[in-house]
Amino acid sequence: MTIEERFEKIEAGIRDLIVVSRTVLTSIEELRGAQKHTDEKLDALIQAQTESEQKVSRLADTVDKLVRYRGPNGQGGESSPL
């Protein structure tokens, strides 16, 4: 193999590495965008879960007050707890 052939082979390898590095960078950018979208969706789910937990807690409090107001035999008390 001559020196020129070796240089051509090295140059071709460098060009291939440049193409691969550009492909990797493009893929990383796409992954960052997808991760941002996933993070936004996850934040929305966390918010919805928090709101649901608060609503269930308020509902449980209301049911507890209603049960205490009605008493053990199902008859009403003197004043409404709600």
PDB file of N, CA, C and O in Angstrom:
ATOM      1  N   MET A   1       0.862  -1.169   0.000  1.00  0.00           N
ATOM      2  CA  MET A   1       0.000   0.000   0.000  1.00  0.00           C
ATOM      3  C   MET A   1       0.911   1.235   0.000  1.00  0.00           C
ATOM      4  O   MET A   1       1.854   1.339   0.784  1.00  0.00           O
ATOM      5  N   THR A   2       0.599   2.143  -0.890  1.00  0.00           N
ATOM      6  CA  THR A   2       1.408   3.356  -0.995  1.00  0.00           C
ATOM      7  C   THR A   2       0.983   4.366   0.051  1.00  0.00           C
ATOM      8  O   THR A   2      -0.049   4.208   0.704  1.00  0.00           O
ATOM      9  N   ILE A   3       1.783   5.398   0.203  1.00  0.00           N
ATOM     10  CA  ILE A   3       1.476   6.448   1.171  1.00  0.00           C
ATOM     11  C   ILE A   3       0.178   7.155   0.776  1.00  0.00           C
ATOM     12  O   ILE A   3      -0.642   7.471   1.638  1.00  0.00           O
ATOM     13  N   GLU A   4      -0.009   7.403  -0.518  1.00  0.00           N
ATOM     14  CA  GLU A   4      -1.244   8.055  -0.977  1.00  0.00           C
ATOM     15  C   GLU A   4      -2.472   7.208  -0.651  1.00  0.00           C
ATOM     16  O   GLU A   4      -3.500   7.739  -0.232  1.00  0.00           O
ATOM     17  N   GLU A   5      -2.367   5.906  -0.842  1.00  0.00           N
ATOM     18  CA  GLU A   5      -3.490   4.996  -0.531  1.00  0.00           C
ATOM     19  C   GLU A   5      -3.791   5.015   0.962  1.00  0.00           C
ATOM     20  O   GLU A   5      -4.951   5.010   1.374  1.00  0.00           O
ATOM     21  N   ARG A   6      -2.751   5.036   1.751  1.00  0.00           N
ATOM     22  CA  ARG A   6      -2.957   5.083   3.207  1.00  0.00           C
ATOM     23  C   ARG A   6      -3.647   6.373   3.605  1.00  0.00           C
ATOM     24  O   ARG A   6      -4.579   6.353   4.409  1.00  0.00           O
ATOM     25  N   PHE A   7      -3.194   7.519   3.043  1.00  0.00           N
ATOM     26  CA  PHE A   7      -3.829   8.797   3.350  1.00  0.00           C
ATOM     27  C   PHE A   7      -5.290   8.811   2.901  1.00  0.00           C
ATOM     28  O   PHE A   7      -6.153   9.316   3.619  1.00  0.00           O
ATOM     29  N   GLU A   8      -5.570   8.264   1.727  1.00  0.00           N
ATOM     30  CA  GLU A   8      -6.954   8.203   1.240  1.00  0.00           C
ATOM     31  C   GLU A   8      -7.819   7.361   2.176  1.00  0.00           C
ATOM     32  O   GLU A   8      -8.968   7.700   2.460  1.00  0.00           O
ATOM     33  N   LYS A   9      -7.251   6.275   2.641  1.00  0.00           N
ATOM     34  CA  LYS A   9      -7.993   5.413   3.563  1.00  0.00           C
ATOM     35  C   LYS A   9      -8.248   6.131   4.885  1.00  0.00           C
ATOM     36  O   LYS A   9      -9.338   6.034   5.449  1.00  0.00           O
ATOM     37  N   ILE A  10      -7.255   6.840   5.371  1.00  0.00           N
ATOM     38  CA  ILE A  10      -7.416   7.600   6.618  1.00  0.00           C
ATOM     39  C   ILE A  10      -8.456   8.707   6.432  1.00  0.00           C
ATOM     40  O   ILE A  10      -9.307   8.914   7.297  1.00  0.00           O
ATOM     41  N   GLU A  11      -8.387   9.412   5.310  1.00  0.00           N
ATOM     42  CA  GLU A  11      -9.354  10.471   5.037  1.00  0.00           C
ATOM     43  C   GLU A  11     -10.772   9.915   4.931  1.00  0.00           C
ATOM     44  O   GLU A  11     -11.714  10.527   5.435  1.00  0.00           O
ATOM     45  N   ALA A  12     -10.928   8.791   4.298  1.00  0.00           N
ATOM     46  CA  ALA A  12     -12.245   8.159   4.195  1.00  0.00           C
ATOM     47  C   ALA A  12     -12.763   7.779   5.581  1.00  0.00           C
ATOM     48  O   ALA A  12     -13.947   7.947   5.874  1.00  0.00           O
ATOM     49  N   GLY A  13     -11.886   7.275   6.418  1.00  0.00           N
ATOM     50  CA  GLY A  13     -12.280   6.931   7.790  1.00  0.00           C
ATOM     51  C   GLY A  13     -12.699   8.154   8.575  1.00  0.00           C
ATOM     52  O   GLY A  13     -13.670   8.112   9.330  1.00  0.00           O
ATOM     53  N   ILE A  14     -11.970   9.243   8.399  1.00  0.00           N
ATOM     54  CA  ILE A  14     -12.332  10.491   9.090  1.00  0.00           C
ATOM     55  C   ILE A  14     -13.692  10.981   8.604  1.00  0.00           C
ATOM     56  O   ILE A  14     -14.513  11.415   9.412  1.00  0.00           O
ATOM     57  N   ARG A  15     -13.941  10.920   7.302  1.00  0.00           N
ATOM     58  CA  ARG A  15     -15.258  11.329   6.775  1.00  0.00           C
ATOM     59  C   ARG A  15     -16.365  10.448   7.366  1.00  0.00           C
ATOM     60  O   ARG A  15     -17.426  10.947   7.740  1.00  0.00           O
ATOM     61  N   ASP A  16     -16.115   9.164   7.447  1.00  0.00           N
ATOM     62  CA  ASP A  16     -17.105   8.255   8.039  1.00  0.00           C
ATOM     63  C   ASP A  16     -17.370   8.617   9.504  1.00  0.00           C
ATOM     64  O   ASP A  16     -18.518   8.604   9.950  1.00  0.00           O
ATOM     65  N   LEU A  17     -16.317   8.937  10.244  1.00  0.00           N
ATOM     66  CA  LEU A  17     -16.479   9.324  11.653  1.00  0.00           C
ATOM     67  C   LEU A  17     -17.269  10.626  11.782  1.00  0.00           C
ATOM     68  O   LEU A  17     -18.061  10.779  12.713  1.00  0.00           O
ATOM     69  N   ILE A  18     -17.061  11.556  10.862  1.00  0.00           N
ATOM     70  CA  ILE A  18     -17.819  12.811  10.881  1.00  0.00           C
ATOM     71  C   ILE A  18     -19.302  12.531  10.654  1.00  0.00           C
ATOM     72  O   ILE A  18     -20.155  13.102  11.333  1.00  0.00           O
ATOM     73  N   VAL A  19     -19.608  11.653   9.699  1.00  0.00           N
ATOM     74  CA  VAL A  19     -21.012  11.298   9.429  1.00  0.00           C
ATOM     75  C   VAL A  19     -21.637  10.643  10.658  1.00  0.00           C
ATOM     76  O   VAL A  19     -22.767  10.958  11.031  1.00  0.00           O
ATOM     77  N   VAL A  20     -20.903   9.742  11.275  1.00  0.00           N
ATOM     78  CA  VAL A  20     -21.421   9.054  12.466  1.00  0.00           C
ATOM     79  C   VAL A  20     -21.640  10.050  13.599  1.00  0.00           C
ATOM     80  O   VAL A  20     -22.663   9.994  14.282  1.00  0.00           O
ATOM     81  N   SER A  21     -20.691  10.960  13.805  1.00  0.00           N
ATOM     82  CA  SER A  21     -20.838  11.926  14.897  1.00  0.00           C
ATOM     83  C   SER A  21     -22.027  12.851  14.660  1.00  0.00           C
ATOM     84  O   SER A  21     -22.732  13.198  15.608  1.00  0.00           O
ATOM     85  N   ARG A  22     -22.262  13.257  13.411  1.00  0.00           N
ATOM     86  CA  ARG A  22     -23.435  14.079  13.108  1.00  0.00           C
ATOM     87  C   ARG A  22     -24.722  13.307  13.383  1.00  0.00           C
ATOM     88  O   ARG A  22     -25.681  13.855  13.926  1.00  0.00           O
ATOM     89  N   THR A  23     -24.733  12.047  13.009  1.00  0.00           N
ATOM     90  CA  THR A  23     -25.910  11.199  13.263  1.00  0.00           C
ATOM     91  C   THR A  23     -26.168  11.068  14.762  1.00  0.00           C
ATOM     92  O   THR A  23     -27.313  11.134  15.210  1.00  0.00           O
ATOM     93  N   VAL A  24     -25.107  10.886  15.525  1.00  0.00           N
ATOM     94  CA  VAL A  24     -25.245  10.765  16.986  1.00  0.00           C
ATOM     95  C   VAL A  24     -25.777  12.066  17.576  1.00  0.00           C
ATOM     96  O   VAL A  24     -26.677  12.037  18.416  1.00  0.00           O
ATOM     97  N   LEU A  25     -25.238  13.199  17.154  1.00  0.00           N
ATOM     98  CA  LEU A  25     -25.711  14.486  17.658  1.00  0.00           C
ATOM     99  C   LEU A  25     -27.176  14.726  17.319  1.00  0.00           C
ATOM    100  O   LEU A  25     -27.930  15.228  18.153  1.00  0.00           O
ATOM    101  N   THR A  26     -27.583  14.375  16.110  1.00  0.00           N
ATOM    102  CA  THR A  26     -28.981  14.521  15.716  1.00  0.00           C
ATOM    103  C   THR A  26     -29.879  13.644  16.587  1.00  0.00           C
ATOM    104  O   THR A  26     -30.950  14.071  17.016  1.00  0.00           O
ATOM    105  N   SER A  27     -29.435  12.429  16.839  1.00  0.00           N
ATOM    106  CA  SER A  27     -30.216  11.515  17.679  1.00  0.00           C
ATOM    107  C   SER A  27     -30.330  12.046  19.102  1.00  0.00           C
ATOM    108  O   SER A  27     -31.388  11.933  19.721  1.00  0.00           O
ATOM    109  N   ILE A  28     -29.269  12.615  19.619  1.00  0.00           N
ATOM    110  CA  ILE A  28     -29.295  13.183  20.975  1.00  0.00           C
ATOM    111  C   ILE A  28     -30.287  14.339  21.045  1.00  0.00           C
ATOM    112  O   ILE A  28     -31.041  14.451  22.012  1.00  0.00           O
ATOM    113  N   GLU A  29     -30.294  15.197  20.030  1.00  0.00           N
ATOM    114  CA  GLU A  29     -31.243  16.308  19.996  1.00  0.00           C
ATOM    115  C   GLU A  29     -32.681  15.796  19.979  1.00  0.00           C
ATOM    116  O   GLU A  29     -33.541  16.339  20.673  1.00  0.00           O
ATOM    117  N   GLU A  30     -32.945  14.764  19.196  1.00  0.00           N
ATOM    118  CA  GLU A  30     -34.291  14.183  19.131  1.00  0.00           C
ATOM    119  C   GLU A  30     -34.677  13.577  20.472  1.00  0.00           C
ATOM    120  O   GLU A  30     -35.822  13.705  20.905  1.00  0.00           O
ATOM    121  N   LEU A  31     -33.740  12.924  21.126  1.00  0.00           N
ATOM    122  CA  LEU A  31     -34.020  12.328  22.430  1.00  0.00           C
ATOM    123  C   LEU A  31     -34.322  13.393  23.476  1.00  0.00           C
ATOM    124  O   LEU A  31     -35.188  13.209  24.331  1.00  0.00           O
ATOM    125  N   ARG A  32     -33.604  14.507  23.400  1.00  0.00           N
ATOM    126  CA  ARG A  32     -33.870  15.600  24.347  1.00  0.00           C
ATOM    127  C   ARG A  32     -35.283  16.132  24.160  1.00  0.00           C
ATOM    128  O   ARG A  32     -35.986  16.397  25.135  1.00  0.00           O
ATOM    129  N   GLY A  33     -35.697  16.287  22.912  1.00  0.00           N
ATOM    130  CA  GLY A  33     -37.059  16.744  22.648  1.00  0.00           C
ATOM    131  C   GLY A  33     -38.085  15.759  23.158  1.00  0.00           C
ATOM    132  O   GLY A  33     -39.086  16.151  23.758  1.00  0.00           O
ATOM    133  N   ALA A  34     -37.842  14.489  22.924  1.00  0.00           N
ATOM    134  CA  ALA A  34     -38.773  13.458  23.401  1.00  0.00           C
ATOM    135  C   ALA A  34     -38.800  13.429  24.929  1.00  0.00           C
ATOM    136  O   ALA A  34     -39.861  13.246  25.526  1.00  0.00           O
ATOM    137  N   GLN A  35     -37.645  13.608  25.561  1.00  0.00           N
ATOM    138  CA  GLN A  35     -37.580  13.607  27.021  1.00  0.00           C
ATOM    139  C   GLN A  35     -38.334  14.806  27.586  1.00  0.00           C
ATOM    140  O   GLN A  35     -39.018  14.686  28.602  1.00  0.00           O
ATOM    141  N   LYS A  36     -38.212  15.959  26.932  1.00  0.00           N
ATOM    142  CA  LYS A  36     -38.943  17.147  27.388  1.00  0.00           C
ATOM    143  C   LYS A  36     -40.444  16.900  27.313  1.00  0.00           C
ATOM    144  O   LYS A  36     -41.186  17.243  28.234  1.00  0.00           O
ATOM    145  N   HIS A  37     -40.883  16.306  26.216  1.00  0.00           N
ATOM    146  CA  HIS A  37     -42.316  15.994  26.051  1.00  0.00           C
ATOM    147  C   HIS A  37     -42.767  15.009  27.138  1.00  0.00           C
ATOM    148  O   HIS A  37     -43.834  15.179  27.728  1.00  0.00           O
ATOM    149  N   THR A  38     -41.960  13.990  27.396  1.00  0.00           N
ATOM    150  CA  THR A  38     -42.284  13.008  28.429  1.00  0.00           C
ATOM    151  C   THR A  38     -42.337  13.664  29.806  1.00  0.00           C
ATOM    152  O   THR A  38     -43.224  13.363  30.605  1.00  0.00           O
ATOM    153  N   ASP A  39     -41.396  14.552  30.083  1.00  0.00           N
ATOM    154  CA  ASP A  39     -41.384  15.256  31.365  1.00  0.00           C
ATOM    155  C   ASP A  39     -42.643  16.094  31.549  1.00  0.00           C
ATOM    156  O   ASP A  39     -43.214  16.136  32.639  1.00  0.00           O
ATOM    157  N   GLU A  40     -43.077  16.766  30.474  1.00  0.00           N
ATOM    158  CA  GLU A  40     -44.296  17.572  30.558  1.00  0.00           C
ATOM    159  C   GLU A  40     -45.510  16.700  30.847  1.00  0.00           C
ATOM    160  O   GLU A  40     -46.354  17.054  31.670  1.00  0.00           O
ATOM    161  N   LYS A  41     -45.595  15.561  30.168  1.00  0.00           N
ATOM    162  CA  LYS A  41     -46.719  14.641  30.398  1.00  0.00           C
ATOM    163  C   LYS A  41     -46.684  14.096  31.831  1.00  0.00           C
ATOM    164  O   LYS A  41     -47.722  13.987  32.484  1.00  0.00           O
ATOM    165  N   LEU A  42     -45.495  13.759  32.310  1.00  0.00           N
ATOM    166  CA  LEU A  42     -45.357  13.236  33.669  1.00  0.00           C
ATOM    167  C   LEU A  42     -45.757  14.291  34.695  1.00  0.00           C
ATOM    168  O   LEU A  42     -46.424  13.975  35.681  1.00  0.00           O
ATOM    169  N   ASP A  43     -45.357  15.538  34.471  1.00  0.00           N
ATOM    170  CA  ASP A  43     -45.751  16.618  35.375  1.00  0.00           C
ATOM    171  C   ASP A  43     -47.270  16.768  35.415  1.00  0.00           C
ATOM    172  O   ASP A  43     -47.851  16.983  36.479  1.00  0.00           O
ATOM    173  N   ALA A  44     -47.913  16.653  34.244  1.00  0.00           N
ATOM    174  CA  ALA A  44     -49.376  16.750  34.191  1.00  0.00           C
ATOM    175  C   ALA A  44     -50.024  15.597  34.952  1.00  0.00           C
ATOM    176  O   ALA A  44     -51.023  15.789  35.646  1.00  0.00           O
ATOM    177  N   LEU A  45     -49.459  14.408  34.821  1.00  0.00           N
ATOM    178  CA  LEU A  45     -49.998  13.252  35.557  1.00  0.00           C
ATOM    179  C   LEU A  45     -49.825  13.411  37.063  1.00  0.00           C
ATOM    180  O   LEU A  45     -50.719  13.067  37.836  1.00  0.00           O
ATOM    181  N   ILE A  46     -48.683  13.928  37.474  1.00  0.00           N
ATOM    182  CA  ILE A  46     -48.444  14.154  38.903  1.00  0.00           C
ATOM    183  C   ILE A  46     -49.445  15.164  39.444  1.00  0.00           C
ATOM    184  O   ILE A  46     -49.995  14.978  40.530  1.00  0.00           O
ATOM    185  N   GLN A  47     -49.682  16.236  38.689  1.00  0.00           N
ATOM    186  CA  GLN A  47     -50.650  17.246  39.106  1.00  0.00           C
ATOM    187  C   GLN A  47     -52.057  16.649  39.211  1.00  0.00           C
ATOM    188  O   GLN A  47     -52.772  16.906  40.180  1.00  0.00           O
ATOM    189  N   ALA A  48     -52.448  15.857  38.220  1.00  0.00           N
ATOM    190  CA  ALA A  48     -53.771  15.225  38.241  1.00  0.00           C
ATOM    191  C   ALA A  48     -53.891  14.264  39.421  1.00  0.00           C
ATOM    192  O   ALA A  48     -54.940  14.199  40.062  1.00  0.00           O
ATOM    193  N   GLN A  49     -52.831  13.521  39.709  1.00  0.00           N
ATOM    194  CA  GLN A  49     -52.844  12.590  40.837  1.00  0.00           C
ATOM    195  C   GLN A  49     -53.001  13.347  42.160  1.00  0.00           C
ATOM    196  O   GLN A  49     -53.753  12.924  43.038  1.00  0.00           O
ATOM    197  N   THR A  50     -52.299  14.450  42.292  1.00  0.00           N
ATOM    198  CA  THR A  50     -52.392  15.265  43.510  1.00  0.00           C
ATOM    199  C   THR A  50     -53.814  15.795  43.680  1.00  0.00           C
ATOM    200  O   THR A  50     -54.374  15.744  44.775  1.00  0.00           O
ATOM    201  N   GLU A  51     -54.390  16.302  42.596  1.00  0.00           N
ATOM    202  CA  GLU A  51     -55.760  16.812  42.668  1.00  0.00           C
ATOM    203  C   GLU A  51     -56.747  15.702  43.012  1.00  0.00           C
ATOM    204  O   GLU A  51     -57.676  15.916  43.790  1.00  0.00           O
ATOM    205  N   SER A  52     -56.551  14.525  42.441  1.00  0.00           N
ATOM    206  CA  SER A  52     -57.438  13.393  42.744  1.00  0.00           C
ATOM    207  C   SER A  52     -57.337  12.997  44.209  1.00  0.00           C
ATOM    208  O   SER A  52     -58.351  12.715  44.849  1.00  0.00           O
ATOM    209  N   GLU A  53     -56.131  12.974  44.739  1.00  0.00           N
ATOM    210  CA  GLU A  53     -55.943  12.624  46.152  1.00  0.00           C
ATOM    211  C   GLU A  53     -56.641  13.635  47.058  1.00  0.00           C
ATOM    212  O   GLU A  53     -57.240  13.261  48.067  1.00  0.00           O
ATOM    213  N   GLN A  54     -56.563  14.919  46.696  1.00  0.00           N
ATOM    214  CA  GLN A  54     -57.229  15.953  47.490  1.00  0.00           C
ATOM    215  C   GLN A  54     -58.743  15.784  47.444  1.00  0.00           C
ATOM    216  O   GLN A  54     -59.419  15.919  48.463  1.00  0.00           O
ATOM    217  N   LYS A  55     -59.271  15.487  46.261  1.00  0.00           N
ATOM    218  CA  LYS A  55     -60.717  15.297  46.129  1.00  0.00           C
ATOM    219  C   LYS A  55     -61.190  14.082  46.922  1.00  0.00           C
ATOM    220  O   LYS A  55     -62.228  14.136  47.581  1.00  0.00           O
ATOM    221  N   VAL A  56     -60.436  12.992  46.862  1.00  0.00           N
ATOM    222  CA  VAL A  56     -60.802  11.793  47.609  1.00  0.00           C
ATOM    223  C   VAL A  56     -60.763  12.078  49.106  1.00  0.00           C
ATOM    224  O   VAL A  56     -61.623  11.606  49.849  1.00  0.00           O
ATOM    225  N   SER A  57     -59.783  12.838  49.549  1.00  0.00           N
ATOM    226  CA  SER A  57     -59.672  13.186  50.963  1.00  0.00           C
ATOM    227  C   SER A  57     -60.881  14.014  51.414  1.00  0.00           C
ATOM    228  O   SER A  57     -61.457  13.773  52.475  1.00  0.00           O
ATOM    229  N   ARG A  58     -61.253  15.007  50.572  1.00  0.00           N
ATOM    230  CA  ARG A  58     -62.423  15.817  50.920  1.00  0.00           C
ATOM    231  C   ARG A  58     -63.695  14.971  50.937  1.00  0.00           C
ATOM    232  O   ARG A  58     -64.549  15.145  51.807  1.00  0.00           O
ATOM    233  N   LEU A  59     -63.818  14.063  49.982  1.00  0.00           N
ATOM    234  CA  LEU A  59     -64.983  13.183  49.935  1.00  0.00           C
ATOM    235  C   LEU A  59     -65.038  12.290  51.176  1.00  0.00           C
ATOM    236  O   LEU A  59     -66.103  12.100  51.764  1.00  0.00           O
ATOM    237  N   ALA A  60     -63.901  11.752  51.562  1.00  0.00           N
ATOM    238  CA  ALA A  60     -63.855  10.896  52.755  1.00  0.00           C
ATOM    239  C   ALA A  60     -64.257  11.688  53.998  1.00  0.00           C
ATOM    240  O   ALA A  60     -64.977  11.174  54.854  1.00  0.00           O
ATOM    241  N   ASP A  61     -63.798  12.929  54.101  1.00  0.00           N
ATOM    242  CA  ASP A  61     -64.181  13.775  55.237  1.00  0.00           C
ATOM    243  C   ASP A  61     -65.685  14.021  55.255  1.00  0.00           C
ATOM    244  O   ASP A  61     -66.319  13.969  56.309  1.00  0.00           O
ATOM    245  N   THR A  62     -66.253  14.292  54.069  1.00  0.00           N
ATOM    246  CA  THR A  62     -67.690  14.537  53.977  1.00  0.00           C
ATOM    247  C   THR A  62     -68.482  13.290  54.369  1.00  0.00           C
ATOM    248  O   THR A  62     -69.452  13.386  55.120  1.00  0.00           O
ATOM    249  N   VAL A  63     -68.084  12.138  53.876  1.00  0.00           N
ATOM    250  CA  VAL A  63     -68.770  10.889  54.213  1.00  0.00           C
ATOM    251  C   VAL A  63     -68.641  10.606  55.706  1.00  0.00           C
ATOM    252  O   VAL A  63     -69.604  10.173  56.340  1.00  0.00           O
ATOM    253  N   ASP A  64     -67.479  10.842  56.263  1.00  0.00           N
ATOM    254  CA  ASP A  64     -67.265  10.621  57.707  1.00  0.00           C
ATOM    255  C   ASP A  64     -68.187  11.516  58.525  1.00  0.00           C
ATOM    256  O   ASP A  64     -68.794  11.063  59.496  1.00  0.00           O
ATOM    257  N   LYS A  65     -68.293  12.785  58.136  1.00  0.00           N
ATOM    258  CA  LYS A  65     -69.185  13.699  58.854  1.00  0.00           C
ATOM    259  C   LYS A  65     -70.634  13.245  58.719  1.00  0.00           C
ATOM    260  O   LYS A  65     -71.394  13.290  59.686  1.00  0.00           O
ATOM    261  N   LEU A  66     -71.014  12.809  57.525  1.00  0.00           N
ATOM    262  CA  LEU A  66     -72.379  12.360  57.292  1.00  0.00           C
ATOM    263  C   LEU A  66     -72.703  11.135  58.139  1.00  0.00           C
ATOM    264  O   LEU A  66     -73.783  11.053  58.724  1.00  0.00           O
ATOM    265  N   VAL A  67     -71.774  10.183  58.207  1.00  0.00           N
ATOM    266  CA  VAL A  67     -71.993   8.969  58.997  1.00  0.00           C
ATOM    267  C   VAL A  67     -72.107   9.318  60.469  1.00  0.00           C
ATOM    268  O   VAL A  67     -72.973   8.792  61.167  1.00  0.00           O
ATOM    269  N   ARG A  68     -71.241  10.200  60.946  1.00  0.00           N
ATOM    270  CA  ARG A  68     -71.307  10.599  62.360  1.00  0.00           C
ATOM    271  C   ARG A  68     -72.606  11.342  62.653  1.00  0.00           C
ATOM    272  O   ARG A  68     -73.190  11.162  63.722  1.00  0.00           O
ATOM    273  N   TYR A  69     -73.062  12.166  61.728  1.00  0.00           N
ATOM    274  CA  TYR A  69     -74.287  12.924  61.915  1.00  0.00           C
ATOM    275  C   TYR A  69     -75.496  12.001  61.990  1.00  0.00           C
ATOM    276  O   TYR A  69     -76.391  12.201  62.811  1.00  0.00           O
ATOM    277  N   ARG A  70     -75.515  10.990  61.127  1.00  0.00           N
ATOM    278  CA  ARG A  70     -76.660  10.088  61.067  1.00  0.00           C
ATOM    279  C   ARG A  70     -76.693   9.134  62.249  1.00  0.00           C
ATOM    280  O   ARG A  70     -77.766   8.663  62.624  1.00  0.00           O
ATOM    281  N   GLY A  71     -75.561   8.843  62.835  1.00  0.00           N
ATOM    282  CA  GLY A  71     -75.529   7.968  63.999  1.00  0.00           C
ATOM    283  C   GLY A  71     -75.540   6.498  63.615  1.00  0.00           C
ATOM    284  O   GLY A  71     -75.684   6.161  62.440  1.00  0.00           O
ATOM    285  N   PRO A  72     -75.387   5.620  64.604  1.00  0.00           N
ATOM    286  CA  PRO A  72     -75.273   4.186  64.338  1.00  0.00           C
ATOM    287  C   PRO A  72     -76.556   3.549  63.814  1.00  0.00           C
ATOM    288  O   PRO A  72     -76.489   2.549  63.100  1.00  0.00           O
ATOM    289  N   ASN A  73     -77.708   4.094  64.145  1.00  0.00           N
ATOM    290  CA  ASN A  73     -78.958   3.471  63.674  1.00  0.00           C
ATOM    291  C   ASN A  73     -79.546   4.173  62.466  1.00  0.00           C
ATOM    292  O   ASN A  73     -80.677   3.881  62.078  1.00  0.00           O
ATOM    293  N   GLY A  74     -78.791   5.109  61.852  1.00  0.00           N
ATOM    294  CA  GLY A  74     -79.231   5.748  60.625  1.00  0.00           C
ATOM    295  C   GLY A  74     -80.165   6.912  60.820  1.00  0.00           C
ATOM    296  O   GLY A  74     -80.682   7.446  59.840  1.00  0.00           O
ATOM    297  N   GLN A  75     -80.403   7.329  62.054  1.00  0.00           N
ATOM    298  CA  GLN A  75     -81.305   8.441  62.317  1.00  0.00           C
ATOM    299  C   GLN A  75     -80.500   9.734  62.404  1.00  0.00           C
ATOM    300  O   GLN A  75     -79.345   9.738  62.828  1.00  0.00           O
ATOM    301  N   GLY A  76     -81.126  10.812  62.000  1.00  0.00           N
ATOM    302  CA  GLY A  76     -80.449  12.095  61.947  1.00  0.00           C
ATOM    303  C   GLY A  76     -80.163  12.666  63.324  1.00  0.00           C
ATOM    304  O   GLY A  76     -80.836  12.345  64.303  1.00  0.00           O
ATOM    305  N   GLY A  77     -79.163  13.506  63.374  1.00  0.00           N
ATOM    306  CA  GLY A  77     -78.805  14.204  64.599  1.00  0.00           C
ATOM    307  C   GLY A  77     -79.513  15.538  64.669  1.00  0.00           C
ATOM    308  O   GLY A  77     -80.509  15.772  63.984  1.00  0.00           O
ATOM    309  N   GLU A  78     -78.978  16.413  65.515  1.00  0.00           N
ATOM    310  CA  GLU A  78     -79.652  17.694  65.737  1.00  0.00           C
ATOM    311  C   GLU A  78     -79.321  18.736  64.681  1.00  0.00           C
ATOM    312  O   GLU A  78     -80.185  19.526  64.301  1.00  0.00           O
ATOM    313  N   SER A  79     -78.068  18.749  64.197  1.00  0.00           N
ATOM    314  CA  SER A  79     -77.715  19.754  63.188  1.00  0.00           C
ATOM    315  C   SER A  79     -76.857  19.108  62.098  1.00  0.00           C
ATOM    316  O   SER A  79     -76.187  18.096  62.304  1.00  0.00           O
ATOM    317  N   SER A  80     -76.913  19.726  60.969  1.00  0.00           N
ATOM    318  CA  SER A  80     -76.156  19.186  59.839  1.00  0.00           C
ATOM    319  C   SER A  80     -74.671  19.489  59.984  1.00  0.00           C
ATOM    320  O   SER A  80     -74.313  20.623  60.300  1.00  0.00           O
ATOM    321  N   PRO A  81     -73.782  18.495  59.760  1.00  0.00           N
ATOM    322  CA  PRO A  81     -72.342  18.727  59.881  1.00  0.00           C
ATOM    323  C   PRO A  81     -71.771  19.394  58.626  1.00  0.00           C
ATOM    324  O   PRO A  81     -70.631  19.860  58.625  1.00  0.00           O
ATOM    325  N   LEU A  82     -72.565  19.432  57.572  1.00  0.00           N
ATOM    326  CA  LEU A  82     -72.067  19.945  56.299  1.00  0.00           C
ATOM    327  C   LEU A  82     -72.409  21.391  56.214  1.00  0.00           C
ATOM    328  O   LEU A  82     -72.088  22.044  55.221  1.00  0.00           O
TER     329      LEU A  82
END
